[in-house]
C-alpha cells in the first residue's frame, strides 16, 4: 500500500513571513471587499458615462432577485447573506492558524455585550446624523446617485431579511476592512497613518458606486472607526454601530419612502 508523505511545515524567516502575510491579505481582500471596490469603480464609471446627472440615477442596496416569486427570492436573499460571510470565517481560520484565539483577538466576542452596545449606539448616533446631511447635500450638488436602501417586495420576510442584511454588512466590513486589515498591515510594518489611510480609502472605494459623496462620506467614517478601534481595542462596538446605521437606513427608507418630502426616491 502506498503511503502519503507527511505534510511539511517550513520555518520562515522574517522576509518569508511578511511575504506570506502579504499574499494572505491580498487573497482575503480579493475574495471580499477588495473585489467589491473594483466592482464599484466599474459601476461608477458606467454611471458617469451614462446620459443624465448622477442624482437622476439610482443605486439600489437591497433589491429583489426574483420579482414575483417570493419564495425563490427569499432563497436567493439568504444565500447571498450567508455566502458573503464566508470570508469572515476564513479570517477566523487564518487567525487561529496564526496562534491567535480567532476573532476574539480582534475584540469580536460576547465578553462585554453592554459595553459594545453602548459605545456602538453613541458612534451610530453621531455618524448617522452627519452622514444623512452629507448625503442629501452631495446628491443636491450632483455628486451622488439617489441611494435606494431597499426595494424588496412587501412580503412577510422583508424586514427580517433587511435585519440580516444589516448584520451581515456590519460583520463583514468591520472584521475585514477594519480589524483584520489593521492587524495585518501592522504586522507588515506599515505606519499607523498609512494603515489608517489604507483602511479608510478601501472602505470608500467599495461605496463608490453611490457616487463621489458615497466615497468621501465612507472614507471619513473609516477614519473615525479606525481611531475608535485603536482607542478601545475592540471591533465589537464598531460592528454594533455599523449594524445600527444600516438598520435605520434600510428600515427607515422602507417606512418613509414616498411619505416624506425630504427623502429622495427614484
C-alpha positions as CSV (number, residue, x, y, z in Angstrom):
1,X,0.0,0.0,0.0
2,X,1.3,3.4,-0.9
3,X,1.7,5.8,2.0
4,X,1.3,9.5,1.6
5,X,4.1,11.7,2.8
6,X,3.6,13.7,5.9
7,X,3.0,17.5,5.3
8,X,6.0,19.7,5.9
9,X,5.6,23.0,7.7
10,X,8.5,25.3,6.9
11,X,10.1,27.6,9.4
12,X,10.1,31.0,7.7
13,X,12.5,33.9,8.3
14,X,11.1,37.4,8.7
15,X,11.0,38.2,5.0
16,X,9.3,34.9,4.2
17,X,6.7,35.5,7.0
18,X,5.9,39.0,5.7
19,X,5.6,37.7,2.1
20,X,3.2,35.0,3.3
21,X,1.1,37.6,5.3
22,X,1.1,40.0,2.3
23,X,-0.2,37.2,0.0
24,X,-2.8,36.1,2.5
25,X,-4.1,39.7,2.9
26,X,-4.4,40.3,-0.8
27,X,-6.3,37.0,-1.2
28,X,-8.7,37.7,1.6
29,X,-9.4,41.2,0.1
30,X,-9.7,39.7,-3.4
31,X,-12.4,37.3,-2.2
32,X,-14.3,40.0,-0.3
33,X,-14.4,43.8,-0.2
34,X,-11.3,44.4,-2.4
35,X,-13.2,42.9,-5.3
36,X,-16.2,45.0,-4.3
37,X,-14.1,48.1,-4.7
38,X,-13.2,47.2,-8.2
39,X,-16.8,46.4,-9.0
40,X,-17.9,49.8,-7.5
41,X,-15.3,51.6,-9.6
42,X,-16.6,50.0,-12.8
43,X,-20.2,50.8,-11.8
44,X,-19.3,54.4,-11.1
45,X,-17.6,54.8,-14.5
46,X,-20.8,53.4,-16.0
47,X,-22.9,56.0,-14.1
48,X,-20.6,58.8,-15.2
49,X,-20.7,57.9,-18.8
50,X,-24.5,57.4,-18.8
51,X,-26.7,60.3,-20.1
52,X,-28.1,62.4,-17.4
53,X,-26.8,63.5,-14.0
54,X,-25.8,61.2,-11.1
55,X,-28.7,62.3,-9.0
56,X,-31.1,61.1,-11.7
57,X,-29.7,57.6,-11.4
58,X,-30.3,55.2,-8.6
59,X,-28.1,52.8,-6.6
60,X,-30.2,50.0,-5.0
61,X,-28.7,48.3,-2.0
62,X,-31.3,45.5,-1.3
63,X,-33.3,44.6,-4.3
64,X,-35.3,41.6,-5.5
65,X,-33.5,38.6,-7.1
66,X,-36.7,37.0,-8.4
67,X,-39.6,39.5,-8.8
68,X,-42.9,37.9,-8.5
69,X,-41.5,34.7,-7.0
70,X,-41.2,35.4,-3.2
71,X,-40.0,32.0,-2.1
72,X,-37.3,31.8,-4.7
73,X,-36.4,35.4,-3.9
74,X,-36.1,34.6,-0.2
75,X,-33.8,31.7,-1.1
76,X,-31.5,34.0,-3.1
77,X,-31.6,36.6,-0.3
78,X,-30.5,34.1,2.3
79,X,-27.9,32.6,0.0
80,X,-26.4,36.0,-0.7
81,X,-26.2,36.9,3.0
82,X,-24.7,33.5,4.0
83,X,-22.1,33.4,1.2
84,X,-20.9,37.0,2.0
85,X,-20.0,35.8,5.5
86,X,-17.6,33.1,4.2
87,X,-14.5,35.5,4.1
88,X,-15.1,36.3,7.8
89,X,-14.9,32.6,8.5
90,X,-11.7,32.4,6.5
91,X,-10.3,35.3,8.6
92,X,-11.2,33.4,11.8
93,X,-9.5,30.3,10.5
94,X,-6.3,32.2,9.4
95,X,-6.1,33.9,12.8
96,X,-6.5,30.6,14.6
97,X,-3.7,29.1,12.5
98,X,-1.6,32.1,13.4
99,X,-1.9,31.0,17.0
100,X,-4.4,33.8,17.9
101,X,-7.8,33.0,19.5
102,X,-9.7,33.5,16.3
103,X,-11.9,36.6,16.1
104,X,-11.6,37.2,19.9
105,X,-8.2,38.7,19.3
106,X,-10.0,41.4,17.3
107,X,-12.5,42.1,20.1
108,X,-15.4,40.3,18.4
109,X,-16.9,38.2,21.2
110,X,-19.6,38.2,23.8
111,X,-17.5,39.1,26.8
112,X,-18.7,42.8,27.0
113,X,-22.0,43.0,25.2
114,X,-23.4,46.0,27.0
115,X,-20.2,47.9,26.7
116,X,-20.1,47.2,23.0
117,X,-23.7,48.1,22.6
118,X,-23.5,51.4,24.4
119,X,-20.4,52.7,22.6
120,X,-21.7,51.4,19.3
121,X,-25.0,53.3,19.8
122,X,-23.1,56.5,20.5
123,X,-21.0,56.2,17.4
124,X,-24.0,55.4,15.3
125,X,-25.9,58.4,16.5
126,X,-23.1,60.8,15.6
127,X,-22.2,59.2,12.3
128,X,-25.8,58.7,11.2
129,X,-27.0,62.3,11.6
130,X,-23.9,63.8,10.0
131,X,-24.0,61.1,7.2
132,X,-27.6,61.8,6.3
133,X,-26.9,65.5,6.0
134,X,-23.8,64.9,3.9
135,X,-25.7,62.5,1.6
136,X,-28.5,65.0,1.0
137,X,-26.0,67.8,0.3
138,X,-23.9,65.6,-2.1
139,X,-27.0,64.5,-4.0
140,X,-28.3,68.0,-4.3
141,X,-24.9,69.1,-5.7
142,X,-25.0,66.3,-8.3
143,X,-22.1,64.3,-6.8
144,X,-24.2,61.3,-5.7
145,X,-26.7,58.9,-7.1
146,X,-30.0,58.5,-5.4
147,X,-29.4,55.7,-2.9
148,X,-32.3,53.3,-2.6
149,X,-31.6,51.3,0.6
150,X,-34.2,48.7,-0.1
151,X,-36.5,47.8,-3.0
152,X,-37.9,44.4,-1.7
153,X,-41.4,43.2,-2.3
154,X,-43.9,43.8,0.5
155,X,-43.9,40.2,1.8
156,X,-43.6,38.8,5.3
157,X,-39.8,38.2,5.1
158,X,-39.0,41.8,4.0
159,X,-37.9,43.2,7.4
160,X,-36.2,40.0,8.7
161,X,-34.1,40.0,5.5
162,X,-33.2,43.7,5.9
163,X,-32.1,43.0,9.5
164,X,-30.0,40.0,8.4
165,X,-28.5,42.1,5.6
166,X,-27.6,44.9,8.0
167,X,-25.9,42.5,10.4
168,X,-24.0,40.8,7.5
169,X,-22.7,44.1,6.2
170,X,-21.5,45.2,9.6
171,X,-19.7,41.9,10.4
172,X,-18.0,41.6,7.0
173,X,-16.9,45.2,6.7
174,X,-15.7,45.8,10.3
175,X,-14.0,42.4,10.7
176,X,-12.2,42.5,7.4
177,X,-11.6,46.2,6.4
178,X,-11.1,47.4,10.0
179,X,-9.8,44.9,12.5
180,X,-8.2,42.2,10.3
181,X,-6.6,44.6,7.8
182,X,-5.2,46.9,10.5
183,X,-3.7,43.8,12.3
184,X,-2.1,42.5,9.1
185,X,-0.8,45.9,8.0
186,X,0.8,46.4,11.4
187,X,2.4,43.0,11.2
188,X,3.8,44.0,7.7
189,X,5.4,47.1,9.2
190,X,3.0,49.8,7.9
191,X,3.0,53.0,9.9
192,X,-0.2,53.8,11.8
193,X,-1.1,56.6,9.4
194,X,-0.5,54.6,6.3
195,X,-2.7,51.8,7.7
196,X,-5.4,54.2,8.6
197,X,-5.4,55.7,5.1
198,X,-5.4,52.2,3.5
199,X,-8.4,51.0,5.6
200,X,-10.4,54.2,5.1
201,X,-9.8,54.5,1.4
202,X,-10.7,50.9,0.9
203,X,-13.9,51.5,2.7
204,X,-14.7,54.4,0.5
205,X,-13.8,52.5,-2.7
206,X,-16.5,49.9,-2.4
207,X,-19.1,52.6,-1.9
208,X,-18.0,54.5,-5.0
209,X,-21.0,53.0,-6.9
210,X,-23.1,55.5,-4.9
211,X,-21.0,58.5,-6.3
212,X,-18.3,60.8,-5.0
213,X,-20.4,61.6,-1.9
214,X,-20.6,57.9,-1.0
215,X,-16.8,57.6,-1.4
216,X,-15.9,60.7,0.7
217,X,-18.5,60.0,3.4
218,X,-17.3,56.5,3.9
219,X,-13.6,57.5,3.9
220,X,-14.4,59.9,6.7
221,X,-16.4,57.1,8.5
222,X,-13.4,54.8,8.1
223,X,-11.1,57.3,9.8
224,X,-13.5,57.6,12.7
225,X,-13.8,53.9,13.0
226,X,-10.0,53.3,12.9
227,X,-9.4,55.8,15.6
228,X,-12.2,54.3,17.8
229,X,-10.9,50.8,17.2
230,X,-7.4,51.8,18.2
231,X,-8.6,53.5,21.3
232,X,-10.9,50.7,22.5
233,X,-9.0,47.7,21.2
234,X,-12.3,46.0,20.3
235,X,-14.1,45.8,17.0
236,X,-17.4,44.8,18.7
237,X,-18.7,48.4,19.2
238,X,-18.0,49.3,15.6
239,X,-19.9,46.2,14.4
240,X,-22.8,47.4,16.5
241,X,-22.5,50.9,15.2
242,X,-22.5,49.8,11.6
243,X,-25.4,47.4,12.1
244,X,-27.5,50.2,13.7
245,X,-26.7,52.6,10.9
246,X,-27.8,50.1,8.3
247,X,-30.9,49.0,10.2
248,X,-32.1,52.6,10.5
249,X,-31.2,53.3,6.8
250,X,-33.0,50.1,5.5
251,X,-35.9,50.2,7.8
252,X,-36.4,54.0,7.7
253,X,-36.4,54.0,3.9
254,X,-38.9,51.1,3.8
255,X,-41.3,53.0,6.2
256,X,-40.8,56.6,4.9
257,X,-40.1,56.5,1.2
258,X,-42.8,58.4,-0.7
259,X,-44.3,59.7,2.5
260,X,-41.9,62.5,3.4
261,X,-40.7,65.1,1.0
262,X,-37.1,65.3,2.2
263,X,-36.2,61.7,1.5
264,X,-35.1,61.3,-2.2
265,X,-36.6,58.5,-4.2
266,X,-36.0,57.5,-7.8
